Amino acid sequence: MNDITKNLIDTEILNNRKTLTDLGDRKPFEGFADNVKKYYGGTISLYRSFARTLDRIKSTKLPALRYAKDGDNHTFPGSPRFSVEFRKAYPALEQIANSPDKGCMLIEGLGNDRTLAFCNNPLCSFCPECAAHKQELRKALEGITAPSGEVADEMRHVHVGKLYNVLNSWSMHQFSRGTDASSFTNQAYENDSYKHKKLGAMFRGMFQNMLSGGNSDYVESGLTSGTPHNPEDMVK
């Protein structure tokens, strides 16, 4: 890892610490319960998982993760399994990352008729956690698909790790809609809780498939390619 990459990771670590400090200092806001953790607990856990990922990447020797694009075809040379799974996930993730900030999303319909939509539940119209996850998703995708170069190829592991954390954390948030302590007695979730869970399952599947692909590429290449990550870094 060259010095520029190390400095960039150090900057990421400092920015992450500042975000966690800002979230910890956040005050309750008008119109909502006096409970900051209720609205930002998942976001705090997300940035804590970022910290574990950043610390591990900084202390681990990793191969360069190169990137190439041919039309809409995203490829990571030397990492075929990860390439396949990323290409499968990218269209939906790009749509979500660039969607308006209108609160929680969910999946409508079944099978081939499934579509992404915003939840009409008034309780989902304002969702700081979805907004934070969407922002980090957008940044992760931009970093993963940045043009190849020595620094970009080394930093790509950071962005892949952040993508995994976002997907794993966001899936937990989606699974909680209508089932956690703050919402399971609310009838407003009666007709859409399972739709949130469908999106959560999609996020979880993408995360697991890309994680498995990147780790397999690393092992099968003799540690010369792929993008290895430790599931223990992720939000519990």
Secondary structure, DSSP 8 states (H G I E B T S, - for coil): --HHHHHHHHHHHHHHHHHHHHHHT----TTS-S-HHHHHHHHHHHHHHHHHHHHHHHTS-------EEETTEEE-TT-HHHHHHHHHHHHHHHHHHTS---S-EEEESSGGG-EEEE---GGGSS-HHHHHHHHHHHHHHHHHTS---HHHHHHHHHHHHHHHHHHHHHHHHHHHTTTSTTTTT-GGGTTTHHHHHHHHHHHHHHHHHHHHHHHHHHHHTTSSSS----GGGS--
